[in-house]
Amino acid sequence: MVRAGSPQAGRPDGPAAPSGSRAPLLAVCAGYFMVILDVTVINVAVPVVGRELSASLTGIQWMTDGYTLVFAGLLLTGGALGDRLGNRRIFCTGVVVFTLASAGCGLAPSAEALIAARLVEGLGAALIVPGSLALLQQAYPSPGERSRAFGLWGSMAGIAASAGPLLGGLLVTTVGWRWVFFINLPVGCACLWLTLRHVRASARHPDRPVDWPAQCALVATVALLTAVLNEAGRRGWTDPLILAGAGLCLLAAAAFVLRERLARTPVLPLRLLRSRPMSGGAAIGLLFNFAFYGMIFTASLYFQHQRGLTALRTGIALFPAVAMTMFASVLSGRLARRTGHRPLVVTGMLLGAAGLAGWAAAGPHPDYVLLVGPMMAAGFGTSFALTGSTATVMSAAPDTHSGTASALFNTTRQVGSAAGVALGGSLLASAAGFTAGLRTSMAIGAAAYLAAAALALFCIPRKKPRAVSG
């Protein structure tokens, strides 16, 4: 074991991949693909799973949000463990946990067992994602290579998001919903092999302990927030348990901030949040994930429950929204070298706002043709902003806290996803009618996109002009 202060502490402990090699990018993106695929592939499957396992609407929400809750709550722990023990080691551990938990999901005999396995999947995802960005930052040190790598990392999210509903619908209608999870097994094995073979082992900082009290406070905050939003639709927004849960959520958040102020080695040094690009970029990620994944969840239920579409036809109906994400991240990665990130993030968020506002204004029973444009605008705008917000957060972080910065950005994004799904489900359950709840959810999502656009103007730095030589 490497001890603090020894010659090996803080140094990579393995051979580097050849300069310019694509193998580290492929390995990292394979793991990230699994994580994002499991966010979207479940959306078209949960109505079928709910019927077969006799789950309520709240149970269906927990099948989606249980994963996201643990994912979001433990991301900072994953980042801190990566900085302490080495990002490659924690990344590989996450791949193993995620792959085994996926097998457990596919074999689940009941709704409760499936939700439990999804919680373990969330743990694996929380170990994978912080290491993914940190390993890319390590493998591609030059700004140009790094920007391209982040763009491809973002496009992998787009590919997974676009493949999820269509692949989920195809699997559900052919071999059954359990294969929605079994599909992760070969991907996980390939990812682990590629990482161990081609990714350089990461620097370790064993003198940096994990702040467990702060981590417990963060998990409590995310869990209480998700539980309140999930249960509000069933119990009512003024139910005493809902109000008590909201109060406890605020207390847990306050306890996290207080602990981080007092801790000698905080899991999230609050000085990092004084950086406007870092805190602003993280908030932008929360807002656009809230809007986009809330839309995907509610639209999936709408197409199946209100329009009577099968899981496969629902995946096809959602495809225009998520297909736009496949190339928007790559395009923004290329354009950023000319324009900088700020105009691209602002443009993306305004497009997303226009899309969801268009759905909200389309009427209670719009033709499907009227929904294609709004869905495409939301999908393109979200992915178009992802590369810029990612690069902004990671560039603002010191190298010693790259795992923590990655964890912060992805924590806020997953909190946004969980809140979007939970609030959307509660609005569908509590509104006067299903379509009224759907349109209200879309309007709130449009407002979130607009808030993200305003934040981008304030927080994302302008592109520095090139110096002109003599």
C-alpha positions, 0 to 999 in steps of 0.5 A: 500500500502507498503511504502518504508522503512516499515517493509513489503517493500522488503518482500514476502507478501504471503504464500510460496509453500511447499518445493520441490513442483512442482506447482510453476514450472507448473504455471510458465511454463504454462505462458511461454508455451503460450508466446513461442507457439505464436512465432512459431505457427504463422509461418505456419498460416501466409501464410493462414492468409495473403491470407484470409485477403489480406496481403502483404509479409510485412504485413505477416512479421508484423504479426510475428514481431509486437508481437516480437517487443513489446515483446522485447521493453517492457521486461525491463519495465516488469522486472522493474515493477516486481522488484518494484511491485512484480513479481507474480503480474506483471506475473498475469497481463501479463497472463490476458492481453495476454489471452484477446489479444489472443481472439482479434487476433482470432476475428480480421476482417482485417490484421490491426486489427490482427496486432494491437491485436498481439501488445497487445499480445506482451505487455502481453508476456513482463509482463509474461516472466521476472516474470517467471524466477524471480519466479523460482529463488524465488521458488527454492533457492538451486542451484541444484533445480534451475538448474533443474527448469531452465532446465525444463523451457527451455524444455517448450520452446522446447515443445512449439516451437516443438508443434507450427508448427505442432499444427498450421498446424493442426488447420489451416487445420481443424478448421481454423487459428483463433483457432491458437489464441483461443487455448491460452484461456484455457491455460491462465485461467489455468495458472492464477489459478495455479499461484494465488493458488500455487505461493508465492507472491513476494518481492516488492521494491516500492522505485525503480521507472521505468525509463520511458525516457530510456524505450521509447528510448529502444522501439524506438530502437527496433521498428526502427530496426525491421521496417528497416529490415522489409521494406528493402526488399520492398524499397531496402537497399539504400532507403532514408527512410531505411537509415534514419531509421537506423540512427534514430535507432542508435541515439535512442540506444545512447540516451538509453545508455546516459540516463542509465548513468545519471539516478539515478535509471536506468531500466538497471543499466550499472554496471550489463553489466560490468559482462562478464557472464551477458552481454555475455550470453545476447548476446549469446541469441540474436545470437541463437534466430536470427539464429533459428527463422530466419530459422523457418520463412524462411523455413515455407515460402519456404515449402509453397510457393516453394514446395506447401505444406499445412500448416499441411504438413509444420508443419510436415516438420518443426517438426524434427527441433523443436522436438529436442528442447523438450529434449535438454534443459533437457539433458543440465540441467542434464549434466551441473552438471557434465561439467558446462555450457560452453562446452554445450553452445559451443557444441550447437552453433557449432551444430547449425552452422553446421546445417544452413551451411549444408542447405546453401550448399545443393543446390538450390533445395535439396531433403527434406531428405537432409534438415532433418539433418541440421534442427535437428542440429539447433533445438538441438543446440539452445535448448542445449545452452539455459539452460546454457546461462539462468543460466549464466545470472541469476547467475550473477545477484544480487537477487534485480535485478533478474527481470531485469536480466531476462528481459535483457536476454529475451529482447536480445533474442526477438530482435534476433528473430525479427531481424532474421524474418525481415532480412530473409523476406527482403532477400527473397524479395530482392534477385535474386531468392527465393532460393538464398535469403533462402540460404543467410539467412541460411549462415548468421544464421550459422555465428551467431551461430559461433559468439555465440560459440566464445562468450561462450568461452570468457564469460561463466565461467568454472565449478569450481572443487569440493574441495577434503576433507582431 
